[in-house]
Amino acid sequence: MATNMGTVRRRLLGGELRRARESAGRKAEETAAHLECSMSKISRIENGMSPVKARDVRDLLEWYGVTDPAQVKAVMQLHKDAQEQGWWEPYEDQLPSGMATYAGFECEAVALRAYEPMFVHGLLQTEDYARAVISAANPSQAETVENLVRFRMQRQQVQAERDEPVQLWVVLEESTLRRPVGGREVMAAQIEHLITAAARPDVTLQIMPSAKGAHAAMAGAFALMEFAAAIPTVIYIDSIAGNLYLEKEREVRAFAQTFDLVRAAGPDPRKPPQRSRPSQGRCAHHEHHHRPPPGHAPGGPTRLAQEQPQLRQRGLRRSRHRRAPRRSPRLEGHQQAPPAHRPAAVADLPHPHRHQRRVLTRAEGGRSGRETVARTSR
């Protein structure tokens, strides 16, 4: 599939105009005054973020002293190519500011590296997951939600039809998979989709365990988009306040280093993720790192009196050495039977972040003794 190249061509055009201005010794302020526009518009034109009229391109080349016919022809051809309409044009009125530019970059990138702490990356989302995410941000706007869902699915279709799809490397936080976006069934289907996608040769997926603690990218989500030829890498940062594009060499180098640190801290991407148990709402990482103790039966308590006699002895020993309760003066002379101890059921309470064992005593109604209950939290 031949993808639209307008966004990249616009960046190339902006780069040519910037180099021509710098060679002529012109400042951005002078250029803005010459075109009778703002400096921010000159910046957007030179960064490829804003279209420019053919008349303005010719005027700028003349003002910069570019008179070589071959160079003028090449620049004007870039301008013509940059006017090509993108596949996202039907959605542009409802897209967030700057998203059309991102769609253009994405379908032209040869490699995309992304860190996602909150959501599954858009190119890896199922339709139901995408609908749940978009609906949460656009409540009571059913038509807008459906249009944005179609736009997101179209992004995936564009990549699937490319002769050489973008090489996608995504690092997701474990908490992303634990959040039941759209409910358990939707999330279970999303996890299965991720497992399938991770098997593709153009996708590398890492799940950053929560147990890793702090790491270099905790400031927020970002993406690096790399292009062919001499087109510079673009950094994309999305937030509620809007999106930001960075392409200065110093900025690109800093984000590239951050991503390298994050993926180095994550698990080996060559090991495929394991399927989770959707009914329990657990992800692959939880199944691997938080396995239940021996004898555990999912969905109910575990009887360990015979399988783990040492646990029974431990409970009895603790109960035997427990300090006797102080008698109240009102009960003096009252004969009380000594407490009888016997082992009981052990409930397994899975917990992802702590491991502790405690012994509780519980008076049984209608019985003279006390029951020792050992409970394990994981």
Secondary structure, 3 states (H helix, E strand, C coil): CCCCCHHHHHHHHHHHHHHHHHHCCCCHHHHHHHHCCCHHHHHHHHCCCCCCCHHHHHHHHHHCCCCCHHHHHHHHHHHHHHCCCCCCHHHHHHCCCCHHHHHHHHHHCCEEEEEECCCCCHHHCCHHHHHHHHHHHCCCCHHHHHHHHHHHHHHHHHHHCCCCCCEEEEEEEHHHHHCCCCCHHHHHHHHHHHHHHHCCCCEEEEEECHHHCCCCCCCCCEEEEECCCCCCCEEEEEECCEEEEECCHHHHHHHHHHHHHHHHHCCCCCCCCCCCCHHHCCCHHHHHHCCCCCCCCCCCCECCCCCCHHHHHHHHHHHHCCCCCCCCHHHCCCCCCCCCCCECCEEEECCCCCCEEEEEEEECCCCCCEEEEEEEEC
